[in-house]
């Protein structure tokens, strides 16, 4: 882009030099003609010489006057600081202000903007562009590259600090006793506690049956030495069988007294957990111990590292899940935009309204931007920029001034001769 700008400026500078040379060459030609006529009049008395001399003399005056006028816009003529010359450099602030006001007044107004904004149909253009597979692929590739670069160059301490602060603020108002109580209440409501109880009863029953020998050993150790061994074994077997049978009854009978009592105790504990100041204090203390700012920073850092690594790994794959998701989303958007006229109308309406609203709302800022930009340029830089843009055309003023001056001088001379 910079090379193109420099190339264009070089071309403009060459054209400016060419037209300056043309205008100056015409002035020098008139000077030579005038001097030639002066020398001829010393030796000859031909009438035509006077007419040519008058034309050349007036042409020189016109050329010099217009050279002064054109040069005074951008420089001091011949480097002499004559008042009211070098106008661009000396008046850059007022030029910037006037240019800003001109743009705002004549371009950024409701009457000028509305016809263009009312014709905006960006959703149709977007749909036509997005429906092409190569454009979808381009968009997905650029979005993936942008996301990858953002993640790679992200400031990890800032991100983890943000996550930790937000998590801390969120957890600050959380009452852990209410969370646990509500969780238990939901478990009871769904009947999940029944499955847990059945699981525990089954495991305990199997443990009792599988460890009958251990029960016999314990009975033998606690029995009197006069009691025969077969009696101890009988007692142990009956004890083991009785416990296993009782546990099975609880497990199989949904209306068992123990099961009902368990449900009642669980509901009571849930309510106590929710309302008890002691439980609230103890769980709040536990939460504060587990979730100190330092630990939150550590947790947030671990989360961010894992997320960052996972996303980067996915984006590096040729057919990553994120790329597929991006592609699918863009393709669905393109189809919806093409098929849904109501959606297009809503999108275009929203764009038109906001474009119209924000442009008109910020016209002063646009004018100030132009004014400040021009005002912040170096005076000489501004003068050179403008001369480069319009200087070539201004040289025609010098050329026309030379010719018009000569014609006027010739007319005056002719009239004076006739009188």
N, C-alpha and C positions, 0 to 999 in steps of 0.2 A: 504493500500500500504506500509506504513512504517513498519507495523508488518511483512509483507511478506519479506521485505528487511532484517529486523533484524533476521528473522528466517533463511533466506538463508545465511546470514553472520555467524550465529551461527553454521550452518552445515559445512560451509567451514572452520571455526576455529577448529572444532572438527576433521575434516579430516586432517588438517595441523598438529595438535598435534599428531594424530595417525601415520602419516608418518614420522614426526620428531623422534618419539619414536622408530619406526622401524629402521631408519638409525642409530640412536644413539645406539640402542640395538645391531645392527650388529657390530659396532665399539667396543663395550664392549665385545662382544663375541670373536672378534679377539684378544683383549687385554688379555682375560683369556686364550685363546689358546696359545698365545705367552708366557705368564708367566708360563703356565703349561709345555711348551716345554723347557723353560730355566731350571726349576727345574728337569725335567726328564733327561736332558743332564748331570746333576751333578752326577747322579747315574747309567745312562745307556748310551750305545753307539750305539743304533739302528739307522740305516741310515735314516729311514723314519722320525725320529724326526726332523732332520735337514731340510728336505723338508717342513714339516708342519710349523716349526718355521719360515722359510724364507717366506712362503706364508702369515702367520699371521703378521709378521713384516712389510712386504710391504703393506699388506692390511690396517694396522693401519696408515701408512704414507699416503696412498691414501685417507683414510677416513678423516684424519685430514686436508689434503690439500683441499679436496673438501668441507669439513665443513667450512673452512676458506673462500673459494671462495664464497659459497652460502650465508653465514652469512654476509660477507662484503658488499653484495649488499644492505642489509636492515638495518644493525646495525654495531656498532663497536664490533668486536669479543671480548668476555669476558669483554666488557665495556672499552677496552683500545683504545684510539683514535689514532690508527695506520693510517699513511697517506694512502690516496686512499681507505679508507673503508667507510662504511655507504654511499655508492655512490648515492642511490636514494634520500635521504634527502639532501645531499650536492649538488646534480646536478639537482634539480627539475626544475629550469628555463630552462636549456638546454634540459631536457627531454620534457618539455612542448613545447618548440620551435620545437624540432625535431619531436615530435608526430604530432603537427599541420602541419608542412611541409610534413610529410609522408602522412597524410590523404589527404591534398590538392593535392599533386603531384600524388598519386596513385589512388585516388577515385574521386576527384572532378575535373576531366579533361574531355575534349570533347570526347575523344575516349572511355572512360569508361562510361560516362553518356548517350551518344546518344542511344545506343541499348536499354537501359531501358526506356528512355523517349519516344522513338519512339513507344514503345509497350503500352504506357499509353492509356487506353480507359476508363477514369473516367466517361464519360457520360453514357456509357453502364452499368457500375456498379451502378451508381446513379439511372438510370431508373429501373433496376432490383430490387433495394432496395426500391425505392419509390412506386413501383406498389403494394406492399404488404400493405393491410389496416392497419395492426398493426404498421407498420413503419410510415405510414402517421399520424396515431393517436399519436404516440410517438413524432414525429417532431412537430405537432401542439401543443401538450401539453407542450413540452419544450419551444417552441417559445413563447407561451402565458405566461408561468411562467417567462421566461426571460424578456419579455416586461413589465409584471406587476412589477417585482422586480426593473427594471430600473426606472419605473415611480414612484414607492413608495420611492425609495432612491435618487431620483433626487434632485438637489439643486435648490429649487424654485427661490431664489433671482438671481442666475446665469442665469437661463432660462428666467425669466421675464425681466431681464436686457438685455439679448441678443435680445429678441423679441422687446423690446422698442427701443434699438439702431438701429436695422435693420429697424423698422418701421419709426423711425425718419429720418434715412438716405434716405429711400425711399420717404418719404413725403417732404423732403427738396427740392427736385427738381420739385415737382408738383406745377404747377400754377393753383390755384383753379378757377380763372376766366375762363381759357381755358377749364377746366374740366366741369364747369357748362355750358359754352357756347356750348361745344360739346354735352353735354347731352340734352340741349334744341334743338339743331339742329337735333339730332337723333329723338327726340319726334316729331318735325315738319315733318321730312322726312317720318316717319311712320304714320303720321296722328293722333297720339294719342291726340294732342292738340284739334282736332276737337271733340273728344269724351268728353274731359274735358269741352269744351265750351258748348256742347249740354247739358251736365249734369248741369252746372251752370245756363244756360238759363231756363231749365225746372224747377229747384228749385226756381229761382227768380219768374218765371211766376206763379207757384203754390202759392208762398208766397203772391204775389200781389192779386190773386183771393181769397185766404183764409182770407185775411185781408181787404176785401172791407169795412167792418164796420169801421175799423180804418181810412180808406181814407175818408169816409163820415164824420167822426168826425172831421178830420183835415180840410176838406173843410168848414164845418159849422163854425169852430173856426176862419177861415181866411176870411169868407164871411161877407158882409155888413149886418147889422141887418134888413135892409129894404127888402133884398132878401128873398123870401119865402123858406121854408124848402124843398118843393118838387123840387125846382130848384136846390138847393144845392145837393140833392140826385141824381138828374138826371146828374148833372155835375160830381159827384163822380163816378157814375156808368159808364158813358162814359169814364172817365179818366182811371178807373180800366180796363175796357174792352179794351180800346185802347192800353194800355201798354201791357196787356197780349197777345193781338193779334199781336202786333209788335214783341214781344219776340218770339212768335210761328213762325212768318214768318222768323225771323233770324235762328231759330232752324231747320226749315224744308227746307230752301232754301240754298243749298251748295254754290251758287254763289251770295249770298246776299252781298250788299255793305259793311255792318258792318262786316260781316265775313271776307271778303277780306281785309278790313282795319285792322282787328285784326291780320290776318296772316302777313300782311305787317309790322305792328308794332312789332310783335313778332320776325320776321326775323331781323328787324333793331336792336332791343334790343339785339338779339343774337350776331350780329356782333359787336355792341358797347361793349358788355360785354367782348368779346374776345380781342378787340384792345384798349380799354380805359385804360390809365394809372391810372385813379382814381379808376375804378373798380378793377383793378389789386392790387392796394395798399390797398384798403378797404378789399378785400377778403383775401389778404395775411395777413393783420393784424388780421382778424377774425380767420384764420387758426392757426396763432401763439398763439392766446389767447386760442383757444380750445385744441391745441395739444402741450402744454408745456411738457418738459421732465418729470416733476412730474406726469402729467396727463397720459402721455404715459406709464409710469411705472405702474400706477394704472390700466389703460385699459389692459395692458399686463398681470398683475397679475390676473385680473378677468377672462381674456380669458384662462390663464393657469389653474386656479383653476377649471373652468367649464370643460375644456377638460380633465384634470386629473381625476376629479370625474366621468365623463361620461365613459372614457376608463376603469378605474378600476371597475366600476359597471358592464360594459359589460363583462370584462374578468372574473369577479367572477361568472357570470352566466354559467350554464352547457352548454347551447347551445347558446353562444353569437354570435353576428353578426361578430365580428372579428375572432372568431374561425372558423365559417363557411367560412369566406373569405379566411383564411389561408388554410383550408382543400381543398377548391375548387381550389385554386391557385396551391397547391402542386399536386393534382390529375391531373389537366390539364397539368402541367409541366411533370409529369411522362408519361402520354399518348403521349404527343408531342415528348418526348425523345425517346420513343419506336418506334413511327411510322415515325418520320422524320429523315432519315439517313443523310440528308444534315445538319440539325441542329447539330446532334451528331458530324459530321465531323468538323464543324466550332468550336464547343465548345472544342473538343479534340485538334484541331489544335492550338487554342488560349492557352489552358493550356500547351501544349507541348512547344510552342514557349516561353511563359513567364517563365515556369519552367526552361528551358534550359538557357534562357537569364539571369535570376536573379541569378541562382545558379553559373554560370560562372562569372557573374559580382561581386559576393560577396564571391568568394573563399578566398580572403585575409582576409575578416572579419571572415570567418569560421575558418581559421587557427589561427587568433588572438584570437578568442573565446576559442579554445582548449588550446592554449598557456597560455592565461591569467587565465583560469580556473585552469589548473594544477599549474601554478605559484602562484596562490593565496591560494592554499591548504597549510596547515601546513605541513612542511617537514616530521614530524613523521607520520601525518595522511596519507600522500601520500605513505610513505614507508609501513605503515601497510596495506593500501588498496591493493597495488601491491603484497605484500607478501601473503595476504589472497587469491588473485586470482591465483597466479602462484607458491606460496611457496610449495604446495603439490607436484607438478610435479618436482620442483627443488630438492626435497628430494631424488628423484630417481638418481640424479647426484651423491649424496653422496653414495647411495647404489652401483651404478655402479662403482664409484671411488674406493670404498672398494674392490669390487670383481676384477676389472681390475688391481688395484695396487697389489693385492695378486697374480694374475696370472703372471704379469710382474716380480714380485719379485721371484716367483717360477722358471720362465724361466731363469732369471739371475743366480740364485743359481745352477740350473741344468747345465747350460753352464759352470759355474766356476768349478763345480765338474768334468765335462768331460774333461776340459782342464788340 
